[in-house]
Every structure is written in structure tokens, then in C-alpha cells.
């Protein structure tokens, strides 16, 4: 039986491992919950030791390239990478050790979803190594994909139809609920439930998780079809709500 898994993360901002409030990210910086004294390689090695698979390294803005490459080298094929991935550089990150590349903003041209860009990047790395990041913000009638560090809300809805169409072109979805990302105020339960109904390929949800109970809640709401990333609440990122050991134990069950 497939069950909801904990998926680890390494968020890099200005060359450091951080946990930020997602909706605050801009050219000027970000509202920060935690800055780690350790680098990306340290966390990649930690996840490798515990065989925590399917985690993601995300570069938030420029200045993170060295950290990204060190993390990917520390656990070849153990981490996905996202952050500025496009047709020109996608294959390079696969060669550097990423199991998959994660793409969002590149797929949009002047705010509109570009099927030709999706085909181009799929041709570069293959459908089996492509994760589509459909990170979104809440709108009046549901959720729409947000690009450009979650500051630009596009016309593309995150719904059953979009997920069904795009699932034909990628291996997985990664979906941050940008409105609750980093706030530790609870997950977006309606979004998780919708993802569970619509999911036909692996889906990872991130945003708002604050305790181990959220893993149970995501499992229930999604009928075990959606995995959960926990960031700011995790003890290795300065949080008090969840221990990494508890997440490891959860995955072993």
C-alpha cells in the first residue's frame, strides 16, 4: 500500500540554507524564519544517511550555484533541483547529480502557459526526469499558478483539468501553497484534498505544516496520494514542531 511520505527540502537563498516566508520573496530579500550554520552539502549528506528520497533543493534567486552543485554531488540521484531551470541549463543539473529538475517560471511566456516550452524542456531531460512546480496562490474560485518567486499570479488554474493534462508530460508535481508557505499556521486542507482527488502521478505538497499531525492529515485528506514537505517547523531548521527523527520513523512505517 502506498502511503503519504515525508519529503525533505533544502532551500537556498543568497548562498545560505534558509527557511523563509514564501510570499515575502522579492529582489530585495525575504522575511526569514531561519538561517542555518550548515551548508547544503551537510543537509544532502544527512538525507542520504537516512535514505530520505524525493527531496528537493530549491535555489531562491541568484548566488546559490555553488551550494546547489555541492548538495547534488553529496547525494547523486537523491535530490531534485529547482530554481531558474530552463531549456539551456536543465541537462547540466541532471549531469551534476539531480534525479529530476523542477520547472515553473520557464513554462510561462508573458504570463501565459507555453506548451512549446514544455515540449522543449521535456526533450532536453525526458519526461521521467521532469517535475512541474505548480506552486499557487488562492484566488476567488480556487488556486492559480504563481511564478516569478510567487509574485505573479497567472491565469492557469491548479485544478483537475490542468493536473490531468500536465500529468501526461512529467514525472511528478511539486505544489507549494505560497500563501501559507513558511507561516507554520497549518496546511491548505482544501488544496490537499483536491490534489488527492486529481492525482494520477506522484504529488508533493509544501506549505504551512507545523506538526507530525499534518502528515496524518495530508494522508487522510489525500487518501495517501500526496506527500508532504515540512520546512520551518522541522527541528533541523530551528523549528520546535517536528523532529526529523519522527519523520524518518513515519516513512519507515
ABEGO torsion letter per residue (X at the ends): XBBBBBBBBBBBBGGBBBBBBAAABBAAEBBBABBBABBAAAAAAAAAAAGBBGBBBBBBEBGAAAAAAAAAAABBGABBBBGGBBAAAAAAAAAAGBABBBBBAAABBGGBBBAAAAAAAAAAAEAAABBBBABBBBBAAEBBBBBGGGABBBABBBBAAAAAAAAAABABBBBBBAAABGAGAEBBAAAAAAAAAABABBBBBBEGBABAAAAAAAAAAAGGABBBBBBAABAAAGBAABBAAAAAAAAAX
